[in-house]
Amino acid sequence: MSGTSSREEKLKYLVQLLPEKPGIYQFLNSEEKTIYVGKAKNLKKRVASYFTKTHENGKTRVLVKKTFDIKHVVVKSEQDALLLENSLIKKWQPRYNVLLKDDKTFPWICIKNEPFPRIFSTRNVIKDGSEYFGPYTSARTVKIILNLVRQIYKLRTCNYNLSQENIVAGKFKVCLEYHIGNCNAPCIGKVEREKYDNAISEIRKIIKGNIHSVISYMKNLMQTYAEEFKFEDAHDIKEKLVLLENFQSKSEIVSTAISNVDIFSLIDDKEYAYVNFLRILNGSIIQAHTIELKKKLDESKEELLSYAIIELRNRLNSTSNEIVTPFVADIQLDNVKFTIPKQGDKKQLLELSIRNAKYFKIEQEKKRAQLKGQTREIRILTKLKDDLRMKEIPYRIECFDNSNFQGSFPVASCVVFINAKPAKKQYRHFNIKTVEGINDFASMREIVHRRYKRMLDESTQLPQLVVVDGGKGQLSAAYEALQELDIVGKVAIIGIAKRLEEIYFPNDPVPLYIDKNSESLKLIQQTRNEAHRFAITFHRTKRSKSVVKSKLEDIPGIGTKTIEKLLIEFKTISNIQRIDPEYIVKLIGKDKAEKIEKFFMTDNLNN
């Protein structure tokens, strides 16, 4: 009782010390681990409410009971408190805070800060002066925009340093992209810097959604070319216009009267809340995303919505100055107007957002129902299928690894997992046959080709997933082998790099990062570790046998077949030396047995 009393006295004292200012507070357990983070307009008033009244919610009562210490941070405003709370929840993931069940990283479109800029998609934002647009909630949207840009503007994709000095010095040669008409070769001075930069300016407008102004500019330019009898240039502009107008016609125009507005809606049940986000720019929906929140305490709709607004606006880089919601959220943001529409276009958009949240809720409930009736293994494989965006569940996974010692004794391994469990009887070792020296990429290509050519020849069922131990280089080599065998698309393939456990896909420079605690990532790691262990074991055995063989091969009159007989029977040289000579005579004959005995006697004398 005295322990409980001292805890309560300590907490009472800490509450009295709290200021009546906005900030965040942390509840810590007896092990000094943060179990809850909250925000407050008035720290003293909010924290005191936990310890001065009886709570109906059982989880809240347990939280209070497990709290042994209180820490706090004072901030300038409620908005700062919201931002800090959101950041700390993501950092510590306290047990009693809302759990965001969404760890996706979103792609951006980058215009690289360099002469004759490249334009590409990436999930890594680097502060190097480059421009980043996004993030995009749909990788398909990014692909469509980049394909459109590459069709209209023949931009470079190489990573050469195209400085004026390098171009004038003739350091570069045109590549295949130029010959097939995908690049205008700025590397050899075939494009003026000003013309290239003008194209980048137009692309910047397209990415921002200002397609109308680009179309208007191109129409005027086409007219000018026609009047100057530059019909080839006019025709080129016309083809670009057709592509742009087709792209614009496919954009979902919701209301030309609405621009730069965020729409948020929320629906919930006892355990979960679902928040949908729509971003409207220039009358079109340019972003749409739904998240699922796992409730931990008796959180109100207002609290859940405020958390989601901060989270999604941060993640999706939104700076809209108007937010539309279905009810008053427990949040105030600087220079942001909150609207609860009763009718009109904004009301219709809010209803669309609510429908999206409902559809997402139904999908998530179906997934949970399916997983509930599945075994642990099938649940993991289903999660792996979703994480890797596969078409089917990977019931059979095969993983490859290489091993060599300073270029000597190159070997490889293939391990097999069936229903997420090792199938050790189906493991296979490979001696590298066609590669000389240290060449992990060529070795990987050889073993993958040999493995699946044999399976195709024997009409054996192929795996659903192939895992390669290594990054882009090893993956590319293995992928080439699958291409040669014409099984790309029939077999999914990924590479796993050791440094940050990135998952690489063929022809995609941007890796996937799966949650470190995810069961699906742990399964991939298990296959990789098992393949590595199996390859190393085989490599050590081969090296030791090589040393043994080399010594036996020094015996005059003893051939390879005799050596293999001895090693199969007695395993090691020390066993051969210790064994009764009569056993050796019975195995290989008296003459050879005497030669071996004489060799070892001489060898021992010399040593």
C-alpha positions as CSV (number, residue, x, y, z in Angstrom):
1,M,0.0,0.0,0.0
2,S,2.9,2.3,0.8
3,G,4.2,1.9,-2.7
4,T,0.8,2.8,-4.2
5,S,0.5,5.8,-1.8
6,S,4.0,7.1,-2.7
7,R,3.2,6.8,-6.4
8,E,0.0,8.8,-6.0
9,E,1.7,11.4,-3.9
10,K,4.4,11.8,-6.6
11,L,1.9,12.1,-9.4
12,K,-0.2,14.6,-7.4
13,Y,2.9,16.7,-6.9
14,L,3.9,16.5,-10.6
15,V,0.4,17.7,-11.7
16,Q,0.6,20.7,-9.4
17,L,3.9,21.7,-11.1
18,L,2.3,21.7,-14.6
19,P,1.8,25.1,-16.2
20,E,-1.5,26.3,-17.5
21,K,-0.1,26.5,-21.0
22,P,-0.4,24.6,-24.3
23,G,1.9,21.6,-24.7
24,I,2.3,17.9,-24.8
25,Y,2.5,15.4,-21.9
26,Q,4.0,11.9,-21.5
27,F,2.9,9.2,-19.1
28,L,5.7,6.8,-18.2
29,N,5.4,3.3,-16.6
30,S,7.5,1.8,-13.8
31,E,10.2,0.9,-16.4
32,E,10.4,4.6,-17.5
33,K,8.9,3.7,-20.9
34,T,6.5,6.2,-22.5
35,I,3.1,4.5,-22.6
36,Y,1.0,7.6,-23.7
37,V,1.5,11.0,-25.3
38,G,-1.2,13.6,-25.3
39,K,-1.7,17.3,-26.3
40,A,-3.4,20.0,-24.3
41,K,-4.5,23.6,-24.6
42,N,-4.0,23.7,-20.8
43,L,-1.5,21.1,-19.5
44,K,-2.4,21.4,-15.9
45,K,-6.2,21.1,-16.4
46,R,-6.0,18.3,-18.9
47,V,-3.5,16.0,-17.0
48,A,-5.3,16.6,-13.7
49,S,-8.5,15.2,-15.2
50,Y,-6.9,11.8,-15.5
51,F,-6.3,11.6,-11.7
52,T,-9.3,13.5,-10.3
53,K,-12.3,11.7,-11.8
54,T,-13.5,8.1,-12.3
55,H,-13.2,6.9,-15.9
56,E,-15.8,4.7,-17.5
57,N,-13.4,3.3,-20.1
58,G,-11.5,0.4,-18.7
59,K,-8.4,1.0,-20.8
60,T,-8.1,4.6,-19.4
61,R,-8.3,3.2,-15.9
62,V,-5.5,0.8,-16.7
63,L,-3.4,3.6,-18.2
64,V,-3.8,5.7,-15.0
65,K,-2.9,2.7,-12.9
66,K,0.3,2.0,-14.9
67,T,1.5,5.6,-14.9
68,F,4.5,6.2,-12.5
69,D,5.9,9.5,-13.9
70,I,4.8,12.5,-16.0
71,K,6.9,14.6,-18.3
72,H,5.8,17.6,-20.4
73,V,6.9,20.1,-23.0
74,V,5.5,23.6,-23.3
75,V,4.9,25.0,-26.8
76,K,3.8,28.3,-28.2
77,S,0.4,27.3,-29.6
78,E,-2.1,24.5,-29.9
79,Q,-0.9,23.9,-33.5
80,D,2.7,23.3,-32.3
81,A,1.3,20.9,-29.7
82,L,-0.5,19.0,-32.4
83,L,2.6,18.7,-34.5
84,L,4.8,17.6,-31.6
85,E,2.2,15.1,-30.4
86,N,2.0,13.6,-33.9
87,S,5.8,13.4,-34.2
88,L,6.3,11.7,-30.8
89,I,3.5,9.2,-31.3
90,K,5.2,8.1,-34.6
91,K,8.6,8.0,-32.9
92,W,7.7,6.0,-29.7
93,Q,4.5,4.3,-30.7
94,P,3.2,4.3,-27.1
95,R,1.0,1.4,-26.1
96,Y,-2.1,3.5,-25.3
97,N,-2.0,5.9,-28.3
98,V,-4.0,5.6,-31.5
99,L,-2.2,3.3,-33.9
100,L,-1.9,4.4,-37.5
101,K,-2.2,1.2,-39.5
102,D,-0.5,2.6,-42.6
103,D,3.3,2.7,-43.2
104,K,3.3,3.5,-46.9
105,T,5.9,5.7,-48.4
106,F,4.7,7.8,-51.3
107,P,6.4,8.7,-54.6
108,W,7.5,12.2,-55.6
109,I,8.3,13.6,-59.0
110,C,11.8,15.1,-59.0
111,I,13.2,17.7,-61.4
112,K,16.9,17.3,-60.7
113,N,19.1,20.4,-59.9
114,E,21.6,20.0,-62.7
115,P,22.3,21.2,-66.3
116,F,19.7,19.8,-68.6
117,P,17.6,18.4,-65.7
118,R,16.4,14.8,-65.5
119,I,12.8,14.2,-64.4
120,F,12.0,10.9,-62.5
121,S,10.0,9.4,-59.7
122,T,11.6,8.8,-56.2
123,R,10.6,8.0,-52.7
124,N,13.6,9.7,-51.2
125,V,13.6,13.5,-50.9
126,I,17.2,14.8,-50.9
127,K,17.9,18.5,-50.0
128,D,20.2,19.2,-52.9
129,G,18.3,22.1,-54.5
130,S,16.2,19.8,-56.7
131,E,12.5,20.4,-57.1
132,Y,10.1,17.8,-55.7
133,F,6.4,17.6,-56.5
134,G,4.0,15.4,-54.5
135,P,3.9,13.2,-52.7
136,Y,1.5,11.2,-54.9
137,T,-0.9,8.7,-53.3
138,S,-1.0,6.8,-56.5
139,A,2.1,5.4,-58.2
140,R,0.0,4.9,-61.3
141,T,-0.6,8.7,-61.5
142,V,3.1,9.3,-61.3
143,K,3.7,6.8,-64.1
144,I,1.0,8.4,-66.3
145,I,2.4,11.9,-65.8
146,L,6.0,10.8,-66.5
147,N,5.0,8.8,-69.6
148,L,3.1,11.9,-70.9
149,V,6.1,14.1,-70.3
150,R,8.5,11.7,-72.0
151,Q,6.2,11.4,-75.0
152,I,6.0,15.2,-75.5
153,Y,9.5,16.3,-74.4
154,K,12.6,14.2,-75.4
155,L,14.4,14.6,-72.1
156,R,17.6,12.8,-71.2
157,T,17.7,9.9,-68.7
158,C,21.5,9.5,-68.3
159,N,23.3,10.8,-65.2
160,Y,26.2,12.4,-67.0
161,N,27.5,15.8,-65.8
162,L,26.4,17.9,-68.8
163,S,28.3,21.0,-68.0
164,Q,29.1,23.3,-71.0
165,E,32.8,22.5,-70.6
166,N,32.2,18.7,-70.8
167,I,29.9,19.1,-73.9
168,V,32.3,21.4,-75.7
169,A,35.2,19.0,-74.9
170,G,33.2,16.2,-76.6
171,K,33.4,13.9,-73.6
172,F,30.1,12.1,-74.4
173,K,28.6,10.0,-77.2
174,V,25.0,9.5,-78.1
175,C,23.3,6.5,-76.6
176,L,20.5,4.1,-77.7
177,E,17.9,6.6,-76.3
178,Y,18.9,9.1,-79.0
179,H,18.8,6.5,-81.8
180,I,15.3,5.3,-81.0
181,G,14.0,8.9,-80.7
182,N,13.5,9.2,-76.9
183,C,16.3,11.9,-76.4
184,N,17.4,14.9,-78.3
185,A,21.1,14.4,-77.2
186,P,22.0,17.5,-75.2
187,C,25.2,15.6,-74.3
188,I,26.6,16.4,-77.7
189,G,25.1,19.9,-78.0
190,K,22.1,19.0,-80.2
191,V,19.8,21.0,-77.8
192,E,20.2,24.6,-76.7
193,R,20.1,25.1,-73.0
194,E,17.4,27.7,-73.3
195,K,15.1,25.5,-75.3
196,Y,15.6,22.6,-72.9
197,D,14.9,24.9,-69.9
198,N,11.7,26.2,-71.6
199,A,10.5,22.6,-71.9
200,I,11.2,22.1,-68.1
201,S,9.1,25.2,-67.4
202,E,6.2,23.7,-69.3
203,I,6.6,20.4,-67.6
204,R,6.6,22.1,-64.2
205,K,3.2,23.6,-65.1
206,I,1.8,20.2,-66.2
207,I,2.9,18.6,-63.0
208,K,1.3,21.4,-60.9
209,G,-1.9,20.8,-62.8
210,N,-1.8,24.0,-64.9
211,I,-2.4,22.1,-68.1
212,H,-4.8,24.7,-69.5
213,S,-2.0,27.4,-69.6
214,V,0.4,25.0,-71.4
215,I,-2.3,24.1,-74.0
216,S,-3.0,27.8,-74.6
217,Y,0.7,28.6,-75.0
218,M,1.2,25.7,-77.4
219,K,-1.8,26.7,-79.5
220,N,-0.4,30.2,-79.9
221,L,3.0,28.8,-80.7
222,M,1.5,26.4,-83.3
223,Q,-0.3,29.4,-85.0
224,T,3.0,31.4,-85.1
225,Y,4.9,28.5,-86.7
226,A,2.1,28.1,-89.3
227,E,2.2,31.8,-90.2
228,E,6.0,31.6,-90.6
229,F,5.5,28.5,-92.8
230,K,7.4,26.3,-90.3
231,F,4.9,23.4,-90.9
232,E,7.1,20.7,-89.5
233,D,7.4,22.6,-86.2
234,A,3.7,23.3,-86.2
235,H,2.9,19.6,-86.8
236,D,5.2,18.6,-83.9
237,I,3.3,21.1,-81.6
238,K,0.0,19.7,-82.8
239,E,1.0,16.1,-81.8
240,K,2.0,17.4,-78.3
241,L,-1.4,19.2,-78.0
242,V,-3.3,16.0,-78.8
243,L,-1.5,14.1,-76.0
244,L,-2.1,17.0,-73.5
245,E,-5.8,17.4,-74.4
246,N,-6.3,13.6,-74.1
247,F,-4.6,13.6,-70.7
248,Q,-6.7,16.6,-69.5
249,S,-9.9,15.0,-70.6
250,K,-9.2,12.0,-68.4
251,S,-8.7,14.2,-65.3
252,E,-11.6,14.0,-62.8
253,I,-13.0,17.6,-62.8
254,V,-15.3,17.9,-59.8
255,S,-15.9,21.7,-59.7
256,T,-14.2,24.5,-61.5
257,A,-15.2,26.8,-58.6
258,I,-13.1,24.9,-56.0
259,S,-9.4,25.2,-55.8
260,N,-6.8,24.3,-53.1
261,V,-9.1,22.7,-50.6
262,D,-8.7,19.6,-48.4
263,I,-11.6,17.3,-47.7
264,F,-11.6,15.1,-44.6
265,S,-14.2,12.6,-43.6
266,L,-14.3,10.0,-40.8
267,I,-16.4,6.9,-39.9
268,D,-15.7,4.6,-37.0
269,D,-16.8,1.6,-35.0
270,K,-15.8,0.3,-31.6
271,E,-12.2,-0.7,-32.6
272,Y,-11.3,1.3,-35.7
273,A,-11.7,4.7,-37.4
274,Y,-11.3,5.3,-41.1
275,V,-10.3,8.7,-42.4
276,N,-10.5,9.7,-46.1
277,F,-8.6,12.6,-47.6
278,L,-9.2,14.3,-50.9
279,R,-7.2,17.3,-52.1
280,I,-8.8,19.5,-54.7
281,L,-6.6,21.8,-56.9
282,N,-7.9,23.8,-59.9
283,G,-11.2,21.9,-59.8
284,S,-9.7,18.4,-59.9
285,I,-9.0,15.7,-57.3
286,I,-5.2,15.4,-57.4
287,Q,-4.7,13.3,-54.2
288,A,-6.9,10.7,-52.5
289,H,-5.9,8.5,-49.6
290,T,-7.6,6.6,-46.8
291,I,-6.1,5.5,-43.5
292,E,-7.2,3.2,-40.7
293,L,-6.7,4.1,-37.1
294,K,-6.7,1.5,-34.3
295,K,-8.3,2.8,-31.2
296,K,-6.6,2.3,-27.9
297,L,-8.6,4.4,-25.4
298,D,-12.1,5.9,-25.6
299,E,-11.0,8.5,-28.2
300,S,-13.7,10.8,-29.6
301,K,-14.3,11.4,-33.3
302,E,-13.0,14.9,-32.9
303,E,-9.7,13.7,-31.4
304,L,-9.3,11.0,-34.1
305,L,-10.0,13.4,-36.9
306,S,-7.6,16.1,-35.6
307,Y,-4.8,13.4,-35.4
308,A,-5.6,12.3,-39.0
309,I,-5.6,15.9,-40.4
310,I,-2.2,16.6,-39.0
311,E,-0.8,13.2,-40.1
312,L,-2.1,13.4,-43.6
313,R,-1.3,17.0,-44.3
314,N,2.3,16.4,-43.1
315,R,2.7,13.2,-45.1
316,L,1.1,14.5,-48.3
317,N,2.7,18.0,-48.1
318,S,-0.6,19.9,-48.2
319,T,-0.7,23.6,-47.5
320,S,-4.3,24.2,-48.4
321,N,-5.8,27.1,-46.5
322,E,-9.3,25.6,-46.3
323,I,-10.3,22.2,-44.8
324,V,-13.8,20.7,-45.2
325,T,-14.9,18.3,-42.5
326,P,-18.3,16.7,-41.5
327,F,-18.1,18.1,-37.9
328,V,-16.0,20.4,-35.9
329,A,-12.6,18.9,-35.3
330,D,-10.7,19.3,-32.1
331,I,-8.0,21.4,-33.8
332,Q,-7.1,24.9,-34.8
333,L,-4.4,25.6,-37.5
334,D,-2.8,29.0,-38.3
335,N,-4.3,30.6,-41.4
336,V,-6.6,27.7,-42.1
337,K,-10.3,28.0,-42.4
338,F,-12.5,25.0,-41.4
339,T,-15.8,24.5,-43.3
340,I,-18.8,22.2,-42.5
341,P,-20.8,22.5,-45.7
342,K,-24.6,22.1,-45.7
343,Q,-25.1,22.1,-49.5
344,G,-23.4,22.8,-52.8
345,D,-20.2,21.4,-54.4
346,K,-18.3,21.1,-51.2
347,K,-21.1,19.1,-49.6
348,Q,-21.1,16.7,-52.6
349,L,-17.3,16.4,-52.3
350,L,-17.7,15.6,-48.6
351,E,-20.3,12.9,-49.4
352,L,-17.8,11.4,-52.0
353,S,-15.1,11.3,-49.3
354,I,-17.5,9.6,-46.8
355,R,-18.3,7.0,-49.5
356,N,-14.6,6.3,-50.0
357,A,-14.1,5.9,-46.3
358,K,-17.1,3.4,-46.2
359,Y,-15.8,1.4,-49.1
360,F,-12.3,1.2,-47.5
361,K,-13.9,0.1,-44.2
362,I,-15.8,-2.8,-45.9
363,E,-12.5,-3.9,-47.7
364,Q,-10.6,-3.9,-44.4
365,E,-13.3,-5.8,-42.6
366,K,-13.3,-8.4,-45.4
367,K,-9.5,-8.8,-45.1
368,R,-9.7,-9.2,-41.3
369,A,-12.4,-11.8,-41.7
370,Q,-10.3,-13.8,-44.2
371,L,-7.2,-13.6,-42.1
372,K,-9.1,-14.7,-38.9
373,G,-9.9,-18.0,-40.5
374,Q,-6.4,-18.6,-41.8
375,T,-3.4,-20.2,-40.3
376,R,-0.5,-18.1,-39.1
377,E,1.6,-19.1,-42.2
378,I,-1.2,-18.2,-44.7
379,R,-1.7,-14.9,-42.9
380,I,2.0,-14.1,-43.2
381,L,2.1,-15.0,-46.9
382,T,-1.1,-13.0,-47.6
383,K,0.6,-10.0,-45.9
384,L,3.7,-10.6,-48.0
385,K,1.6,-10.8,-51.2
386,D,0.1,-7.4,-50.3
387,D,3.4,-5.8,-49.3
388,L,5.1,-6.8,-52.6
389,R,2.0,-6.1,-54.7
390,M,2.0,-9.7,-56.1
391,K,-0.8,-11.2,-58.1
392,E,-0.9,-14.4,-56.1
393,I,0.1,-15.7,-52.6
394,P,3.7,-17.0,-52.6
395,Y,3.2,-20.5,-51.3
396,R,6.6,-21.5,-52.7
397,I,9.6,-19.1,-52.2
398,E,13.1,-19.8,-53.4
399,C,16.1,-17.8,-52.3
400,F,19.6,-17.7,-53.9
401,D,23.0,-16.7,-52.5
402,N,26.6,-16.8,-53.7
403,S,29.8,-17.6,-51.7
404,N,33.5,-17.5,-52.6
405,F,36.9,-17.1,-50.9
406,Q,39.0,-14.5,-52.8
407,G,37.7,-15.8,-56.1
408,S,38.4,-19.4,-55.2
409,F,35.8,-22.2,-54.8
410,P,32.8,-20.2,-56.0
411,V,29.6,-21.9,-55.0
412,A,25.9,-20.9,-54.6
413,S,22.9,-22.1,-52.8
414,C,19.1,-22.3,-53.3
415,V,16.8,-22.7,-50.3
416,V,13.1,-23.5,-50.6
417,F,10.3,-22.4,-48.3
418,I,6.9,-23.9,-48.7
419,N,4.0,-22.3,-46.8
420,A,6.4,-20.0,-45.0
421,K,8.5,-23.0,-43.7
422,P,11.9,-24.3,-44.8
423,A,11.7,-27.4,-47.0
424,K,15.2,-28.6,-46.3
425,K,15.1,-31.7,-48.4
426,Q,14.6,-29.4,-51.5
427,Y,17.6,-27.2,-50.8
428,R,20.2,-27.3,-53.5
429,H,23.9,-26.5,-53.8
430,F,25.6,-25.3,-57.0
431,N,29.2,-25.2,-58.2
432,I,29.8,-22.2,-60.4
433,K,30.9,-23.6,-63.8
434,T,31.0,-20.8,-66.4
435,V,32.4,-17.8,-64.4
436,E,36.1,-17.2,-63.7
437,G,37.3,-15.0,-60.8
438,I,35.1,-12.9,-58.6
439,N,31.9,-12.0,-60.4
440,D,28.9,-12.3,-58.2
441,F,26.5,-10.9,-60.8
442,A,27.5,-13.4,-63.5
443,S,27.4,-16.2,-60.9
444,M,23.9,-15.3,-59.9
445,R,22.8,-15.2,-63.5
446,E,24.3,-18.7,-64.1
447,I,22.7,-20.4,-61.1
448,V,19.2,-18.9,-61.6
449,H,19.3,-19.9,-65.2
450,R,20.4,-23.4,-64.4
451,R,17.8,-23.8,-61.7
452,Y,14.8,-22.8,-63.7
453,K,15.9,-24.3,-67.0
454,R,16.0,-27.7,-65.3
455,M,12.6,-27.1,-63.6
456,L,11.1,-26.2,-67.0
457,D,12.7,-29.2,-68.7
458,E,11.4,-31.5,-66.0
459,S,7.9,-29.7,-65.9
460,T,8.4,-29.0,-62.2
461,Q,6.1,-26.3,-60.7
462,L,7.9,-23.0,-60.5
463,P,7.9,-20.8,-57.3
464,Q,5.6,-17.9,-57.0
465,L,8.5,-15.8,-55.6
466,V,12.3,-15.7,-56.1
467,V,14.4,-13.8,-53.5
468,V,18.0,-12.8,-54.4
469,D,20.4,-12.0,-51.6
470,G,21.8,-8.6,-52.8
471,G,20.8,-5.3,-54.2
472,K,20.2,-4.0,-57.7
473,G,23.2,-5.7,-59.4
474,Q,22.4,-9.3,-58.3
475,L,18.7,-8.7,-58.9
476,S,19.4,-7.5,-62.5
477,A,21.5,-10.5,-63.2
478,A,18.9,-12.9,-61.9
479,Y,16.2,-11.1,-63.8
480,E,18.1,-11.4,-67.1
481,A,18.1,-15.2,-66.5
482,L,14.4,-15.2,-66.1
483,Q,14.0,-13.2,-69.3
484,E,16.1,-15.7,-71.2
485,L,13.9,-18.5,-70.0
486,D,10.7,-16.4,-70.8
487,I,9.3,-16.7,-67.4
488,V,9.1,-13.1,-66.4
489,G,5.6,-12.4,-65.2
490,K,5.1,-16.1,-64.3
491,V,7.6,-15.8,-61.4
492,A,7.9,-12.7,-59.2
493,I,11.5,-11.7,-58.2
494,I,12.9,-9.3,-55.6
495,G,16.3,-8.5,-54.2
496,I,17.0,-7.7,-50.5
497,A,20.0,-5.5,-49.7
498,K,21.6,-6.1,-46.3
499,R,22.5,-2.5,-45.3
500,L,19.0,-1.1,-44.7
501,E,17.0,-4.3,-45.6
502,E,15.7,-2.5,-48.8
503,I,13.5,-4.5,-51.1
504,Y,14.3,-3.9,-54.8
505,F,12.1,-4.7,-57.8
506,P,13.4,-5.2,-61.4
507,N,13.8,-2.0,-63.4
508,D,12.8,0.1,-60.4
509,P,15.6,2.3,-58.9
510,V,13.4,3.1,-55.8
511,P,13.5,0.4,-53.1
512,L,10.6,-0.6,-50.9
513,Y,10.9,-0.3,-47.2
514,I,8.7,-2.8,-45.3
515,D,8.0,-2.1,-41.6
516,K,10.9,-3.6,-39.6
517,N,8.5,-5.4,-37.3
518,S,6.4,-6.8,-40.2
519,E,6.1,-10.6,-40.3
520,S,6.4,-10.5,-44.1
521,L,9.8,-8.8,-43.9
522,K,10.9,-11.3,-41.2
523,L,10.0,-14.1,-43.6
524,I,12.1,-12.6,-46.4
525,Q,15.0,-12.1,-44.0
526,Q,14.7,-15.7,-42.8
527,T,14.9,-17.0,-46.4
528,R,18.0,-14.8,-47.0
529,N,19.7,-15.8,-43.8
530,E,19.0,-19.5,-44.5
531,A,20.4,-19.2,-48.1
532,H,23.5,-17.5,-46.8
533,R,24.0,-20.1,-44.1
534,F,23.6,-23.0,-46.5
535,A,26.0,-21.4,-49.1
536,I,28.7,-20.7,-46.4
537,T,28.4,-24.3,-45.1
538,F,28.8,-25.8,-48.5
539,H,31.7,-23.4,-49.2
540,R,33.6,-24.4,-46.1
541,T,33.1,-28.1,-46.8
542,K,34.4,-27.7,-50.4
543,R,37.4,-25.7,-49.2
544,S,38.3,-28.3,-46.5
545,K,37.8,-31.2,-49.0
546,S,40.0,-29.4,-51.5
547,V,42.8,-29.2,-48.9
548,V,42.3,-32.9,-48.1
549,K,42.2,-34.0,-51.7
550,S,45.3,-32.0,-52.6
551,K,47.3,-33.9,-49.9
552,L,46.1,-37.3,-51.1
553,E,46.7,-36.3,-54.7
554,D,50.4,-36.0,-53.8
555,I,50.7,-39.8,-53.3
556,P,52.1,-41.5,-56.4
557,G,49.9,-44.1,-57.9
558,I,46.7,-42.9,-56.1
559,G,44.0,-41.6,-58.5
560,T,40.9,-39.5,-58.1
561,K,38.5,-42.5,-57.7
562,T,40.6,-44.0,-55.0
563,I,40.7,-40.6,-53.1
564,E,36.9,-40.3,-53.3
565,K,36.4,-43.9,-52.0
566,L,38.7,-43.1,-49.0
567,L,37.0,-39.8,-48.2
568,I,33.5,-41.2,-48.5
569,E,34.4,-44.0,-46.2
570,F,36.7,-42.3,-43.7
571,K,35.8,-38.6,-44.1
572,T,39.1,-37.1,-43.0
573,I,42.9,-37.6,-43.5
574,S,43.3,-38.1,-39.7
575,N,40.8,-40.9,-39.8
576,I,42.7,-42.5,-42.7
577,Q,46.0,-42.3,-40.7
578,R,44.4,-43.7,-37.5
579,I,42.4,-46.5,-39.0
580,D,43.6,-50.2,-39.0
581,P,45.5,-50.7,-42.3
582,E,43.5,-53.9,-42.9
583,Y,40.3,-51.8,-43.4
584,I,42.2,-49.8,-46.1
585,V,43.4,-52.9,-47.8
586,K,39.9,-54.3,-48.0
587,L,38.6,-51.0,-49.5
588,I,41.3,-50.2,-52.1
589,G,43.7,-53.3,-52.2
590,K,47.1,-54.1,-50.7
591,D,49.3,-52.3,-53.2
592,K,47.6,-48.9,-52.9
593,A,47.2,-49.3,-49.1
594,E,51.0,-49.8,-48.7
595,K,51.6,-46.6,-50.9
596,I,49.4,-44.6,-48.6
597,E,51.0,-46.0,-45.4
598,K,54.5,-45.3,-46.8
599,F,53.5,-41.7,-47.8
600,F,52.2,-40.8,-44.3
601,M,55.2,-42.4,-42.5
602,T,57.5,-40.2,-44.7
603,D,55.3,-37.2,-44.2
604,N,55.3,-37.5,-40.4
605,L,59.1,-37.9,-40.4
606,N,59.5,-34.7,-42.5
607,N,57.3,-32.8,-40.1
